[in-house]
């Protein structure tokens, strides 16, 4: 919801995920329909179909999550949200983006798109 709203309710979006039960649920599919998004799922048991997301999880696990885990689910949710929304998207450099964080690369791409 947040990404969709922050980008001004874009049209013709594709939502790609693995085949997790949460993505196959009726409630989730209805949400995609409401936003007029098409759904795409990777092949069963093939992590390479969703390699970018697998990379995010690897970074999260190796760079951020404490070795001993979290005391509560609330603490985990707050800390992981902070990592993804702030550190990973705005601060952490990414080799694929020429050393830019994803948010910086997207901003740069949008400026180029507006010029064209």
C-alpha positions in Angstrom: 0.0 0.0 0.0 2.7 2.5 1.0 4.8 2.0 -2.1 1.8 2.4 -4.3 0.6 5.6 -2.6 4.1 7.2 -2.4 4.5 6.8 -6.2 1.2 8.6 -7.0 -0.9 5.5 -7.7 0.8 4.4 -10.9 -1.0 2.4 -13.5 -0.1 -0.9 -15.2 2.0 -2.4 -12.4 3.2 -6.0 -12.1 3.5 -7.5 -8.6 6.0 -10.3 -8.6 6.5 -12.7 -5.7 7.3 -16.3 -4.7 4.4 -18.7 -4.3 4.0 -18.1 -0.6 0.5 -18.7 0.7 0.0 -15.0 1.7 0.4 -14.0 -2.0 -2.0 -16.7 -3.2 -4.7 -15.7 -0.6 -8.0 -14.4 -1.7 -7.6 -11.2 0.4 -4.2 -10.4 -1.2 -5.4 -11.1 -4.8 -8.4 -8.8 -4.1 -6.0 -6.0 -3.0 -4.0 -6.4 -6.2 -7.3 -6.2 -8.2 -8.3 -3.1 -6.3 -5.0 -1.4 -7.3 -5.3 -2.8 -10.9 -2.0 -4.7 -10.5 -1.2 -7.9 -12.4 0.2 -10.7 -10.4 3.3 -12.8 -11.3 4.7 -15.6 -9.3 8.0 -17.4 -9.5 8.1 -21.1 -10.3 7.6 -23.4 -7.4 10.9 -24.1 -5.6 13.0 -22.0 -7.9 14.7 -19.2 -5.9 16.4 -17.8 -9.0 13.0 -16.6 -10.3 12.9 -14.1 -7.4 16.6 -13.5 -7.1 16.4 -9.7 -6.3 14.1 -10.4 -3.3 16.2 -13.3 -2.1 19.2 -10.9 -2.1 17.3 -8.4 0.1 16.6 -11.2 2.6 20.2 -12.3 2.6 21.3 -8.7 3.3 18.8 -8.4 6.1 19.8 -11.6 7.7 23.6 -11.1 7.5 23.8 -7.3 8.0 21.1 -6.5 10.4 19.2 -9.1 12.4 20.9 -9.8 15.7 22.5 -13.2 16.2 20.3 -13.9 19.2 17.1 -12.6 17.4 14.5 -10.4 19.0 12.7 -10.5 22.3 9.2 -9.7 20.9 7.5 -9.7 17.5 6.9 -6.0 17.9 10.6 -5.3 18.4 11.4 -7.4 15.3 8.8 -5.7 13.2 10.0 -2.2 14.2 13.7 -3.0 13.7 13.3 -4.8 10.4 11.0 -2.0 9.1 13.6 0.5 10.0 16.3 -1.4 8.2 14.2 -1.8 5.0 12.7 1.6 4.9 15.7 3.6 5.9 19.0 1.9 5.8 18.5 -0.5 2.9 16.5 1.9 0.7 18.1 5.3 1.5 21.6 4.7 2.9 23.1 1.3 1.9 25.0 1.5 -1.4 24.1 -1.1 -4.0 26.6 -2.3 -6.6 23.9 -2.7 -9.3 23.0 0.9 -8.9 26.5 2.2 -9.4 27.0 2.6 -5.7 23.7 4.4 -5.1 21.0 3.4 -2.6 17.8 2.2 -4.3 15.8 5.4 -3.4 18.6 7.6 -4.9 18.7 5.5 -8.0 14.9 5.7 -8.4 15.0 9.4 -7.9 17.7 9.8 -10.6 15.7 7.5 -13.0 12.6 9.6 -12.4 14.5 12.8 -13.3 15.7 11.2 -16.5 12.2 10.0 -17.3 10.7 13.4 -16.9 13.2 14.9 -19.3 12.5 12.4 -22.0 
